[in-house]
Amino acid sequence: MRADAARNLELLLTTGARMLAEDPATSIAAIAAEAGVDRRTVYRRFTSREELLAAVYQARLDAIEATIEAARLWEAPVPEALDRYVRGIVRVNRTWPTEVSRMRSDPEIWARRLRAVGEVDRFLKRAANEGFLRAELPLGWPGSVLGSLLQLSTKDLMVLNDVQAADVIVDTFLRAFGKVRPG
């Protein structure tokens, strides 16, 4: 793909993610106009709104998987891995604000989402086993709360930049679930 075509595709997908998060019924024509791309160009690439939506979700999952890999959840020290993961996901959530849970009907997308959630849950179990999180917490609860905190980073009320938002999320999470509570 040519560099300009790749840029246009990314712009179209990120614009689509933002607009679909605001209004799930947004049309391809509206997304194309907002992205500054001709509607016919969009239809040459995506034959339907559902195909565009699937591409948005695939791109979001690509970014989530890349963040999980970059955080080195299995190799890095727990505090470092948690910080990298949260910083990366704040960025992903702000770039791709759509919620993947809307794609339960697509088995491939849903399986990828569940794998990513499983990776984070395994990391949080590692964090508990290594003494960073309280071990007596109900299974899955820390991951659910961390996911909810991360979703808050996309809300209009969140006036913090990416780094500030990540710091607040990590601090809040560790104050709630950390074995040794900060300050």
N, C-alpha and C positions, 0 to 999 in steps of 0.2 A: 504494500500500500504506500502510495506517495506520502510524503511528510505532510503536505497540506490536507490531503484526504484524511489522514490519521488525526490531525488536529480538529478538522471539521466533525469527524465522528465522535471524538472525545467531547467536544463542545456540545454536540447534539445530545449525547448521552447524559452529561452532567446537567445540562439545561432540562432535559426530560426528567431526570431524577428529582431536581428541585421543584419543577412544576407539578409533577405527579404526586409529590409529597404534600403539596399545598392543595391540589384538587385531583383526585384519582381519575376524574372523568375528562381531564385535559385532552384536547385533540392533537393529532400529529401536526396539523396545520399550525396550531398555536405554538407548539414546541419549536417547529421549524422557523416560524417567524421570530420568536424570541431568540433563537440561536443564530439568526441571520443566515439561515440556510434555505435554499429553495425547496419547497414542499416536494417537488418531483424528485429531487436528489434523495430525499428521505424515503420516498416510496420505491425508488430503485434499490435501495439497501434493505428496507423493511417492508414487507408486503401488507402488514397490518399493524394496528396499534398494539396488539398483544405481542407481536414479534419485537417491536421496539421496547416494550415493557420488559420482556424476557432479557433482551440485551442489556438493559439498565441493571437488572438484577444480577446478571452474569458478571457485569463489570464491578458491581458492588462486592460480590463474592470474591472475585479476583483480588480486589483491594484488601478484603478481610484476610484472605489466605496469605497474601504477601506480608501483611502486618504480623500475623501469627508466626510466620517463618522468620521475619526480621527480629521479632522479640526474643527468639531463641528460648522458648518456654521450657525446654528440657535441658539446655546446657548452661544458660546464664544464671547467676545467683537470683533467687526469687525476687528481691526488691527491684533489681535492675530489669528483669524480665517483665514484672508487673508494670513498671513505669514505661518501658518501651511499648508494651501492648496497649496500655491506656492512651498514651500519646498518639499512637498510630490509629487507634479506633476512633478517637475524637476527630482526627483528620478525615478518616473514612466517612464517619457519620455526617460531617459538615459538607463533604464533597458529594456524597451519595445518600441524601437524607431519606430515601425511600425505605420502607420496612419490608424485609424479605419475607416475613410471615404471611404476607398477602399471596405468596406464590406456593402455598401448600399443594395446589393442584398440579404443579410441575414437579414430577418425581426427581428429576436430575437436580434442579435448583434446591428443592427441599432436602435432598440427601446431602448436598454440599453444605447447606446451612447447619444441618444436624452434626456433620463431621466437625465443623468449626466450633460449634457449641461444646461438643465432646472434648475437643483439644483443650479448650479453656477450662472446662470442668476438671480434666485430668491435671492440668497445671495447678489449679486451686487445691486439689487433693494433695499434690506434691508440696504446695506451700504449707498445708496443715501438717503433713508428715514431717516436714523440716522445722516445724515450730513457729512459723510465721503467722498462721491463722489458728483460731481455736478449733480443735478437732471435734468437739461435741455438737457442732452445728448440724442441722438437718441436711442430708445429701441434696445437692443442687441449689440450696438456698443462697450461698455466697455468689454463685454464678448468676443466678436470677437477679439478685440485687445489683451486682456489678453491671450487668446488662442494662438494667433500668437507669442506673446512674449515668452510664454512657449515652443512653438515649436522651437524657436531659441536656446533654451538650449541644443538641441541635435545636433546642427550643429558643424562641425569640427572646425570652427572658434572660438567656445566658449571654451576658455582655462581655464575658471573659474571652481572651484570645485562646488559641489552641493549647498553649503551654500552661496558662493559668487554669484553664478548665481541667486539664489532665491532673495538675497538682491538687486541685480541690477534690477531684474524684478519688484519686489515690488516698488522700488524707481522710476523706469521709469513709471510704471503704475500710481502711486499716483501723480507724477509730471504732467502727462497728464490729469488725470481724477479727482484728489483729489479736494475737495472743498477748503481746505486750502493747498496751495502748500508748500512742505517742502523747507527749506533753500533758 
